[in-house]
Amino acid sequence: MDSFNYSNGRLFAEGVDVETIAAEVGTPVYIYSKATFLDHLRKIQTAYAELDTTVCYSIKACGNINILRILAEAGSGFDIVSGGELFRARQAGADTRKIVYAGTGKTDTEIIDALNAPIGYFNIESEEELENLIRLAKQTGKKAKAALRVNPDIDPGTHRHITTGTRETKFGVDIERARKVFADYGNNGAVDLCAIHVHLGSGGKTITPYVEAVRKILPVIDTLREGGHTIEALDLGGGYGADYESDTVPSAADYAAGIVPILKDKNLKLILEPGKAIVANAGILLTRTLYTKTGGDKKFVIVDAGMNDLIRPSLYEAFHFIWPAAVQSAFVPPRRSKDPALDGTQTVDVVGPICEGADFFAKDRPLPPVKRGDLIVVFTAGAYGFTMASNYNARPMPAEVLVDGDTWKVIRKRQTYEDLIMHER
Ligand SMILES: *Cc1c(COP(=O)(O)O)cnc(C)c1O
């Protein structure tokens, strides 16, 4: 479910006409729906309620502290990958014990901050990192729990840049090595190595890789337990699908239907780290048409957002459904897809103003006729949208707006030109 719907040919975010936001805040602007991300969080919490489950929302998907605060109040923990994200989580009032910390390159400063918090689990990516954590825990006199990130060697069949669970990635250790890590470091007196972490990567469109991962990991846990190690938790990571196209990915209930039965009675706490499944379609990027033009046989719609605002299409060839914010009734899209199959559309490239061939949002896409000044909506832009935005081409970063029912507020001001040079001396 999401709360971006057309009514009388105009797009509403919950109860707010997005045009009013554009008129007051300008474009490009990210607009988020509170009801949508709460709905997604609750659906996940409910789907896994049979197990002792902690949902740790992955901050890197969308990290505005207002959003984190709402999720924290709804019982979410957080998955962090940096000291900066730990800072964000604390600013948002997170329960630090519900924080899990992954990342291949944690610095000493970041580790000490997390030891002091203290967080729930350090997700360990290598032997050297574990040695360093043990050293710092002893030095500071802090206790810590750790989960070993194990690579089940499963390819969820997504883009090569977002596949992380195969053997030859920089993440985690493979299954054979996991046993040795527990043998070598299981009893170190400072860090309680008591959990397994798996993260397959992002974007798989079936539940199969997850079920397969659990089936491959459970025997490892059995062996470790037989060897005298306490394994209290399994962290299944993130990567659960989001509806970039209508009804193309499993729901939280679908994933749970495959995963919960095999984890029942295993005496394991379950941790989940969804990112985009919670926020992707809780956000849109609203942008305005600057110009239309033709080049050869191609038609271009040039908008005021660029790859610095939303880089997913350039970086991952990611699909985002794109449609004008105001349309005649014939053009209200029945569903979000690459080809909405409506008469009277024209095929266009939607591109930004940046001096890069990669600066595009869509290629060869059917769109209703669009003219200069029209608002264009890039849907399902809540995840890895604003968090990956940059100042490339000296473009101020866009504003972020949060809608709640009939009300809305700016939760991040648009940057100014002064902001661009603020730290320069
Ligand atoms: C990025 C990341 C996630 C979230 O991934 P999504 O695809 O947004 O669900 C979860 N866990 C870890 C370790 C990650 O790096």
The ligand as an SDF file (V2000), in Angstrom:
LIG
                    3D

 15 15  0  0  0  0  0  0  0  0999 V2000
   21.6660   -1.6910    2.8410 C   0  0  0  0  0  0  0  0  0  0  0  0
   21.5150   -2.7010    3.8790 C   0  0  0  0  0  0  0  0  0  0  0  0
   20.2400   -3.1020    4.3180 C   0  0  0  0  0  0  0  0  0  0  0  0
   18.9470   -2.5790    3.7190 C   0  0  0  0  0  0  0  0  0  0  0  0
   18.7790   -2.9760    2.4030 O   0  0  0  0  0  0  0  0  0  0  0  0
   17.3800   -2.7270    1.6720 P   0  0  0  0  0  0  0  0  0  0  0  0
   17.6050   -3.2680    0.3050 O   0  0  0  0  0  0  0  0  0  0  0  0
   17.1380   -1.2610    1.6510 O   0  0  0  0  0  0  0  0  0  0  0  0
   16.3420   -3.4620    2.4300 O   0  0  0  0  0  0  0  0  0  0  0  0
   20.1560   -3.9960    5.3600 C   0  0  0  0  0  0  0  0  0  0  0  0
   21.2840   -4.5060    5.9350 N   0  0  0  0  0  0  0  0  0  0  0  0
   22.5200   -4.1570    5.5290 C   0  0  0  0  0  0  0  0  0  0  0  0
   23.6910   -4.7520    6.1840 C   0  0  0  0  0  0  0  0  0  0  0  0
   22.6760   -3.2650    4.4880 C   0  0  0  0  0  0  0  0  0  0  0  0
   23.9090   -2.9360    4.0650 O   0  0  0  0  0  0  0  0  0  0  0  0
  1  2  1  0
  2  3  1  0
  2 14  2  0
  3  4  1  0
  3 10  2  0
  4  5  1  0
  5  6  1  0
  6  7  2  0
  6  8  1  0
  6  9  1  0
 10 11  1  0
 11 12  2  0
 12 13  1  0
 12 14  1  0
 14 15  1  0
M  END
$$$$
